[in-house]
């Protein structure tokens, strides 16, 4: 069977990119009839075509070989090499899907979970009805676990968490806690009694609503409100008189279930800081115990 191969068509197919660059027209070089085998070899800028043509009346073959070498065309004015990718660099052909760098591009809000934050210890100072009470202390972990939200790249982090803590209120010298019906009261110790001690504990579950932000390097601030669920309260008193030690524990106290504190912290973010808190409402329900307000000052870790 006779087969006709046009080298013009083959040259166009193999060297289309180079022809697009050089914008040259190609003439027909030779038409080969009845080629038995064709071998096409392509390297970086060279294409070689070999055709094996049967030799009439003999067993041997005639071999026809054609080589096409494409060289990059230089701009004679500037000496710059013209690349086939030049058109991809034009502004109106730029790909709209740009890679975002760490400092550019639209910021995506972040949400993540943190644990063991705002581990605090501080002194508690009563005022406005503190008669019979000493300065006392508080301790706790305000955020055993928390959900953080960062809506803006340079903005503050917002978070809501869950934790617990305890406040201990100390009775003044020679005073004891006691009960008058359902009311927690302060009573004088017996005359000549010694080793007089008394305290009142309030255990709380915390629900902090906080915002924090770094202001200069590792220095940062945090501020917000802490909703306290005062779930358990008890008072304890002790005195020794004529060799006998008397101790009493009072439970079932009428503390408020819900109180709110305002808090501010400054220091090394995720390190150590100084906090201040203000509790603008009494812990006890009206008519069921000492009606004082308090504020606190202390140390916070990992705030």
GUDRENGU-794153 format. One record per atom (N, C-alpha, C, O): residue in one letter; x, y negated, z. Coordinates in steps of 0.001 Angstrom, whole numbers, plus 500000, padded with zeros to 6 digits. Each point is the difference from the previous one (the first is absolute). Layout:
<rs>
aXYZ...
</rs>
This chain:
<rs>
x500855501179500000x499145498821500000x500900498759500000x501005499943500709x498625499102498509x500801498790499881x499549498981501039x498805499799500220x502153499577500398x499718498950500978x500785498751499645x501193500064499703x498137498821500330x500656498723499673x500127499169501266x499018499780500709x502182499763499571x500276499193501202x500458498619499575x500932499846499211x498416499193501312x500387498609499700x500845499474501154x499490499867501112x501787499828498659x500867499490501054x499613498592500431x500370499540501080x498879499789498058x499518498693500412x499072500122501196x500145499248500964x498917501669499001x499065500197501101x500723500446501255x499687499546501101x501283501346498733x500744500489501165x500852498908500617x500105499905501223x500494499283497952x500836498921500534x499170498995500760x500443499480501024x498348500233498490x499121499065500710x499582500569501341x499988499275500995x499669502008499058x499550500619501246x501092500054501034x499725499811501185x501525500445498410x501091500181500949x500612498681500443x500571499926501088x499323499038498102x500699498750500310x499041498837500103x500369498863499709x498377501413500711x499008498918500091x500417498892500945x499866498834499626x500656501459501636x500390498900500894x501066499106499392x499935498776500108x501077501867499233x501067499200499416x499496499167498852x500437498864499812x498642501691499412x499453499247498870x499187498822500495x499986498941499374x499322501244501773x499231498884500538x500899498869500430x499612498834499939x501601501503500499x500940498973500451x500611499287498797x500015498772499924x500486502026499146x500744499420498896x499096499428498923x500433499160499211x498290501292500745x499032499482499035x500534500110498575x499857499067499210x500770502092500452x500539500218498665x499133500996499246x499385500860500630x500542499058498066x499273500933499158x500947501092499524x501165499741499696x498327501465500244x500817501157499604x499547500516498645x498802500115499741x502171500200499385x499704500597498690x500069501509500086x500611500558500911x498757500093498134x500079501465499929x501414500401499627x500542499549498991x500052501311501839x501380500427499747x500036501208499069x500720499977499002x498534501059501292x499960501191499159x498812500845500375x499641500062501176x499749500581497884x498917500941500217x500530501396499740x500545500281498932x499291500593502053x500523501364499881x498828500946499828x499046499963500777x501021500865498231x498969501013499746x500460501349500535x501185500333499959x497857500432500540x500215501393500377x501120500154501031x500861500867499850x499136498314501179x500979500174501078x499594501204500836x498833500168500357x502155500665499946x499713501213500755x500000499732501507x499112500470500711x501866498789499772x500085499661501433x500412498538500142x500727499458499168x498793499919501904x500360498612500296x500425499912501465x499286500476500883x501854498927499373x500517499800501361x500151498503500247x500729499306499292x498559500211501739x500062498582500355x500640499879501373x499517500590500966x501571498646499128x500719499785501257x499993498509500313x500354499172499160x499232500498502079x499909498593500390x500843499762501246x499820500684501007x501098498352498936x500804499595501149x499597498591500378x498925499537499617x501945499759501149x499633498694500535x499565499028498914x498922499413500099x501899500403498859x499644499057498936x500220500595498612x500129499273499015x499913502066500919x500251500665498715x498993501123499789x499695500752500926x499795499357497862x499114501093499611x500620500701498794x500298499368498986x499888501938501137x500587500805498932x498964500989499483x499347500694500779x500508499364497891x499031500901499370x500758500907499027x500687499512499103x499187501803501074x500614500991499121x498907500840499352x499112500512500682x500959499625497993x499029500816499250x500737501112499273x500996499739499325x498540501481500798x500591501164499325x499121500319498803x498819500315500146x501773499601498664x499266500177498747x500502501267499327x501209500146499820x497906500783499799x500449501233499323x500690499662498674x499547499157499226x501559501536500556x500755499836498754x499499501020498985x500132501205500214x499289498314498672x499404500912499013x501044500959499451x501088499612499573x498524501672500460x500886501025499466x501114500410500928x500885500750499589x499109498801501615x501055500377500960x499373500145501385x498909499506500285x501838501194500550x499482500214501357x500346498864500938x499389499886501063x501554499280498592x500421498921500880x498997498849499939x499134499948499127x501011499139501820x499141498826500082x500834498755499735x501198499949500280x498138499075499183x500593498669499912x499520499201501224x498836500081500392x502047499180500176x499665499221501198x500064498526499657x501002499506499485x497884499788500817x499966498558499808x499922499370501394x499140500364500802x501752498699499479x500053499362501329x499861498490499848x500592499375499120x498577500053501802x499781498543499991x500060499500501442x499359500570500883x501404498373499356x500164499416501340x499499498564500004x500265499226499081x498999500437501986x499518498643500193x500534499500501346x499728500602501038x501026498304498942x500544499408501230x499375498636500197x500022499157499104x499404500627502112x499331498747500318x500848499253501018x500314500538501062x500048498257498631x500771499169500919x499143498832500446x499207499454499232x500976500167502057x499249498861500518x500459498734499319x501196499769499822x497842499418499800x500288498769499275x500233498860500985x499182499759500888x501909499564498951x500344498888500882x499486498692499445x499934499801498787x499704499315502117x499590498648499620x501260499214499662x500822499716500871x499318499937497858x501232499337499556x500184498647500650x501122499500500090x497792499902500363x500125498662500596x500514500065501422x500797499161500419x498747501835500322x500361500061501421x500852501204500339x500619500034501064x499429500953498058x500757501204500285x499269500959500898x500568501019500392x498173498689499956x499237500879500869x499451501163499209x499642499859498830x500293501297501820x499449501186499353x498495499957500110x499460499758501079x499850500477497804x498549500003499970x499524501398500369x500312500963499299x498959499158501762x499522501289500485x498579500220499542x499244499049499799x500388502232500034x498634500314499607x499016499716501134x498790499991499775x501715499774501447x499135499679501126x499795498497500171x499408499563500987x501077499649498064x499924498551500161x498567499514500096x499700499055500730x499412501603498524x498617499544499996x499295500304501320x499046499309500356x501400501698500369x499379500329501280x500311498956501062x499338499943501037x501680499223498700x500384499001500983x499328498655499788x500192499082500798x499025500787498141x499328498732499770x498955499753501071x499359500950500448x500443497799499983x499075499714501112x498593500496499761x499362500514500919x500138499342497858x498614500384499755x499811501499499882x498866500475499933x502244500293500039x499893501448499973x500414500637501314x500115501223500083x500112497967500952x500450500529501289x498920500854500643x498821499645499975x501582501482500602x499050500884500688x499433499281501216x500757499454500802x497937500538499344x499358499293501108x500155500719501338x499822499383501050x500502501893498933x500170500751501241x501416499806500509x500899500767499656x499299498220501153x501328499684500517x500259500735501300x499094500232500801x502163500126499387x500394500632501254x500036498946501091x500561498923499799x498855501367501341x499998499066501118x501252500180500823x500386501124500322x500238497794500012x501158500049500884x499540499816501426x498852499638500258x502063500615500672x499620499934501411x499610498591500422x499214499828500932x501329499157498388x499702498643500419x498981499294499136x499653498851500273x499860501806498692x499069499357499103x498800500896499790x499962501147500447x499072498306498868x498807500783499694x498953499871501082x500241499429501064x498629501095498652x498880499909500927x500192500951501174x500322501172499807x499480498325501408x500192500814501200x498744500816500295x498886499480499950x501301501772500350x498884500872500343x499928500138501510x501004500309500642x497822499465499932x499841500090501448x500366501383500500x499819500996499298x500696499057501919x500490501248500580x499235500337501267x499632499121500779x500139502161499407x499385500516501228x500842501169500489x500395500865499218x499873499153502073x500811501077500547x499701500149501486x499397499123500617x501031501996499943x499732500342501396x501292499875500795x501054500452499553x498866498934501630x501140499897500899x499625500581501366x498825500211500298x502188500041500518x499763500624501305x500945499421501041x501087499519499679x498473500539501582x500794499584501166x500529498576499845x501210499773500027x497880499276499813x500380498591499901x499450499227501194x499008500388500616x501666498510499688x499633499133501130x499935500797501305x498973500045500676x502150500574499648x500159500657501302x500372498892500994x501056499382499870x498093500368501108x500164498780500790x500091500285501500x499512501012500504x501135498048500180x500030499955501465x500123498535500388x500819499270499443x498360500299501519x500073498602500395x499320499743501330x499358500874500581x500806497896499877x499378499541501235x498658499370499689x499827499325498985x499224500912501914x498654499472499846x499754498951501076x500216500257501184x499334498569498409x499804498882500911x498512499649500056x499406499622498990x500011500503502175x498583499671500172x499841498510500297x500879499376500595x497985500067498981x499685498608500301x498484499840500028x499265500899499591x500279497963500891x498586499671500048x499205501072500764x499158500699499435x501138499402501862x499332500990500835x500919501127500413x499544501113500259x501764498605499805x500977501036500322x500201500178501505x500891500748500402x498338498613500417x500198500063501442x500075501451500463x499123500812499705x501958499496501034x500185501346500534x500766500925499078x500160501176500329x500326498349498524x500729500836499048x501410499477499781x500229498790499992x500712502123499830x501369499675499612x500123500071498471x499104500476499303x502042499031500202x500331500264498608x500232501496499835x500620500635500853x498888499918498065x500054501451499811x500652500327498657x500680499148499429x499129502057500059x500663500372498746x499051500795499118x498932500439500427x501500499732498310x499260500793499022x500995500765499138x501151499588499858x498407501523499568x500854500836499162x499116500769499030x498850500310500310x501691499997498514x499204500769499052x500625500046498616x501078499454499765x498227501204499334x500349500058498576x498776499474499252x498992500695499875x501105498083499635x498828499384499380x499599500686498705x498821500019499647x502161500551499632x499708500633498715x500659501376499935x501116500141499498x498195500853501006x500488501372499827x500005500349498516x500921500647499503x498048498920499808x499910500154498549x499268498782499464x499116499453500660x501262500122498128x499392498798499419x499974500116498490x500830500684499402x498215498645499993x499911499898498548x500404498590499600x499375499025500417x501678500870498771x500521498708499564x499533499677498586x499806500894499176x500017497818500558x499596499534498675x500795498754499658x499981499018500742x500722501026498124x500783498847499527x499401499538498672x500296500590498960x498866498366501051x499327499582498767x500844499138499077x499738499963498798x501291499327501736x500822499108499199x501468500294500252x500391500457501074x500418499263497892x501431500287500107x500652499239501136x500738500591500788x499008498106499319x500632499165501012x499081499700501180x500359499215500877x498479501391499154x499042499727501064x500189500898501207x500899500841500017x498269498987500982x500096500828501210x499443501400499782x499256500253499052x501121500649501848x499404501336500053x498842499960500995x500118499432501086x498775501174498531x498861500130500895x499869501465500406x500268500902499206x499315499324502045x499845501383500423x498958500118501109x499749499068500765x499671502099499280x499086500365501078x500514501323500562x500369500904499251x499650499196502072x500595501184500600x499182500540501160x498880499567500274x501735501401500392x499386500632501167x501097500333500990x501030500564499629x498747499080501659x500989500284501023x499373500024501381x498779500059500140x502060499895500869x499490500012501374x500962499239500896x501153499763499642x498349499856501535x500840499302500960x499354499980501375x498886500485500195x501845498942500748x499534499946501375x500440498684500630x501134499558499812x497956499821500940x500312498825500805x499885500385501472x499047500662500409x501931498917500370x499955500223501452x499963498650500696x500888499165499823x498068500638500970x499846498774500784x500342500313501452x499456500936500584x501448498275499994x500488500232501356x499319499067500983x499836498810499732x499767501743501414x499406499181501063x501098499222500726x501137500464500092x498528498374500413x500961499187500748x500342500681501330x499365500981500389x501635498491500291x500468500594501263x498862500077501015x499206499071500150x500741502086500553x499025500263501076x498551499994499526x499081499791500792x500722500438497912x498654500147499463x499856501366499347x500957500544499449x497837500000500619x499704501316499443x498766499904499105x499137499143500193x500800501745498837x498780500104499200x498999500896500726x500366501009500602x498402498607499329x498916500798500579x498737499794499176x500026499303498986x498875501295501440x498736499853499290x498904499540500949x499915500436501148x499270498690498347x498802499556500690x498829500331499080x499637499213499126x499787501952501085x499014500514499054x500703500381498705x500907500831500015x498683498566498849x500664500242498710x501037498940499680x500583500013498916x499652499084501996x500910498879499738x501386500310500549x500139500435501143x500899499335498029x501381500127500441x500395498708500701x499857498909499446x500649501230501799x500329498816500792x501401500152500586x500572501090500026x499955497795500440x501268499966500715x499736499796501486x499276499086500394x501335501795500445x499769499972501443x501333499886500731x501014500490499504x499004498879501652x501241499933500782x500336501356500612x499116500785500344x502166499465499780x500432501230500655x499752499905501501x499754498918500533x500314502237500146x499805500021501460x501130499242500681x501128499991499506x498579499367501634x501054499276500723x501141500946500358x499771501152500369x501439498360499521x501218500748500317x500237501184499053x500851500843500281x498416499234498610x500254501061499016x501261499645499213x500325498830499796x500364502209499773x501171499768499161x499959500983498807x499122500858499908x501846498984499200x500014500755498747x498663499830499259x499385500959499534x500209497791500388x498723499687499336x500256499837498496x500814499179499578x498466501627499624x500137499954498545x498616500168499371x499141500703500532x500667498647498341x498731500153499281x500178499572498545x500647498994499710x498775501778499390x500009499608498586x498713500461499318x499269500859500494x500496498537498368x498798500285499226x500428500186498537x500590499098499406x499115502062500023x500413500343498637x498802500001499053x498911500465500335x501333498998498473x498993500023498935x500647500625498768x500971499467499464x498484501667500090x500518500698498822x499174499598498784x498774499908500061x501926499857498840x499372499381498841x500429500690498713x501157500393499852x497902499752499216x500321500356498619x500029498715499184x499079499186500070x501997500641499150x500180498778499223x499545500186498550x500185501062499405x499220497889500049x499719499913498564x500586498668499517x499281499003499940x502010500965499716x500635498738499605x499683499626498553x499974500856499116x499789497868500662x499820499418498668x501111498979499834x499909498893500530x501140501467498738x501226499215499999x500403499563498597x499618500607499000x501171498313500962x500678499550498785x501452499730500374x500272499433501058x500654500964498090x501425499803500292x500713499520498746x499584500289498878x501512498962501337x500746499462498863x501426499690500427x500237499495501097x500714500814498019x501380499606500230x500151498542499581x499493499589498956x501208499633501867x500140498576499717x501425499624499612x500206498991499326x500782501804501088x501388499719499635x500843501244500284x500302500301501154x500071500410497800x500757501227500197x499210500999500826x498841500279499692x501779500268501364x499266500957500837x499044499348500999x499206500686500643x500874497975499485x499136499298500947x498574499958499464x499765499615498855x499292500784501984x498611500047499569x499043499651501121x500380499884501165x498369499954498444x498940499701500962x498831500940499749x499824500518498898x499390499689502137x498754500760499898x498970499314500887x500337499475501062x498435500532498508x498949499337500773x498667500652499655x499842500622498949x499199499219501970x498691500580499756x499215500163501280x500231499302500987x498841501627498981x499135500280501149x500009501494500282x500130500818499089x499731499522502183x499930501388500425x498657500224500695x499713499397501035x499492501461498392x498720500368500608x500272501144500982x500551501031499615x499067498787501645x500260500983501049x498714500722500397x498987499373500310x501077501945499673x498909500827500510x500437500516501372x500770500955500095x498737498413500952x500411500315501371x499196501208500498x498908499849500549x501640501325499255x499228501229500226x500122500556501413x499152500785500426x501892498822500310x500201500606501328x500649498983500918x500878499242499588x498674500751501678x500524499052500980x499923500623501390x499024500667500343x502003499108500435x499971500473501389x500891499110500860x500943499379499508x498747500572501766x500780499226500969x500521500936501089x499392501025500308x501731498601500256x500653500841501012x500549499103501108x500573498944499731x499245501486501507x500467499222501154x500686500932500998x499661501177500122x501334498244500600x500723500778501011x500425499061501130x500393498858499763x499518501648501468x500519499290501170x500340501031501081x499425501087500053x501506498544500789x500396500882501104x499777499256501316x500423498858500176x498884501845500754x499644499364501280x500122501041501104x499378501061499951x501455498604501067x500227500867501158x500392501419499570x499496500994500524x501421499062498504x500529501287499553x499110500764499046x500351501102499579x498508498340500073x499087500684499076x499952499204498699x499799498785500002x500390501926498888x499959499355498682x498626500220499378x499523501130499895x499853497777499698x498662500050499412x500100499661498498x500606499004499604x498784501854499596x499985499769498549x498577500162499482x499256500877500440x500387498268498628x498676500078499391x500118499750498492x500808499188499549x498378501521499698x499911499809498553x498558499680499643x499074500656500476x500741498329498681x498649499559499621x499831500139498481x500753499409499227x498262501369500366x499699500202498584x498585499508499703x499307499492500880x500284500666497877x498669499561499611x499839498502500059x498928499503500347x502133499759499317x499950498543500053x499274499438498776x499896500655498963x499615498136501183x499162499397498964x500818499026499127x499702498807499944x501324501715499382x500762499158499081x499226499807498697x499135500803499649x501189498129499651x499403499777498690x500542501018499009x501197500283499975x497920500258499218x500449500990499019x500835499348498905x500948500606499500x498710498165500123x500650499361498854x500532498625500384x499253499146500479x502047500649499306x500626498681500152x500935499777498817x500385500940499305x499969497800500485x500863499637498869x501145499139500504x499806499105500822x501404501179498671x501182499213500318x500578499412498721x499932500621498939x500630498193501162x500742499389498905x501486500199500259x500463499835501128x500292500524497821x501407500350500186x500852499358498914x499576499877498851x501634499716501529x501002499504499066x501356500572500369x500334500098501181x500464500288497801x501311500632500230x501011499334499067x499675499687498854x501538500098501628x501091499497499177x501274500745500370x500245500287501171x500565500026497816x501237500731500255x500485500693498744x499707499554498891x501024501522501269x500535500772498889x498938500997499537x499621500907500741x499909498913498033x498969500895499480x500483501439500030x501145500289499653x497982500603500761x500304501421500150x501145500206500991x500651501045500006x499585497939500832x501023500097501031x499405499624501346x499092500669500492x501421498261500101x499537499571501308x499527498549499919x500590499178499300x498342500528501424x499461498652499996x499399499633501346x499850500849500879x499808497884499270x499349499481501197x498534499738499659x499698499378498982x499398501093501865x498585499799499726x499342499193501116x500470499949501136x498427499429498482x499137499304500959x498560500368499661x499609500014498832x499595500288502220x498592500355499808x499137499177500946x500416499595501085x498383500183498454x499035499250500809x498678500738500007x499423500297498954x500108499995502264x498701500650500182x499044498962500559x500044499712501196x499080499710497960x499171498875500456x498748500403500757x499230499131500408x500542502167499794x498786500432500709x500392500927501155x500997500714499894x498243499291501202x500291500907501119x499846501464499591x499241500331499089x501487500525501595x499924501437499723x498731500611500599x499403500894499402x500185498629501775x498836500567500669x498713499336499545x499986498832499611x498947501928500446x498681499438499724x499636498979501088x500425500144501147x498796498835498505x499653498984501007x499318500618501222x499046500768499883x501472498874501288x499423500489501241x500493501349500450x499549500494501034x501380500140498221x500469501336500375x501498500050500295x500570501087500083x500074497763500075x501415500014500331x500627498641499817x499310499039499661x501999500861500560x500703498725499840x499794499452498588x500171500722499018x499472498034500888x499713499378498708x501114499012499658x499847498791500176x501252501729499342x501145499177499632x500340500237498528x499571500987499402x501186498115500039x500539500138498645x501505500215500112x500577499839501075x500058500526497809x501427500307500105x500711499724498682x499381499893498942x501951499994501160x500851499948498822x501259500811500284x500343500242501157x500339500173497786x501131500924500132x501182499493499201x499851499290499006x501348501101501462x501233499675499313x500930501205500142x500227500487501107x500313499992497763x500828501188500103x500767500300498738x500180499132499145x500274502110500741x500871500460498921x499216501006499154x499278500849500522x500886499028498147x499338500913499070x501069500628499099x500884499305499499x499030501999500302x500918500720499105x499267500422498733x498851500440500032x501864499406498840x499467500429498697x498657499352499713x499020500684499705x500941497999500383x498738499309499762x499808499698498524x498986499418499615
</rs>
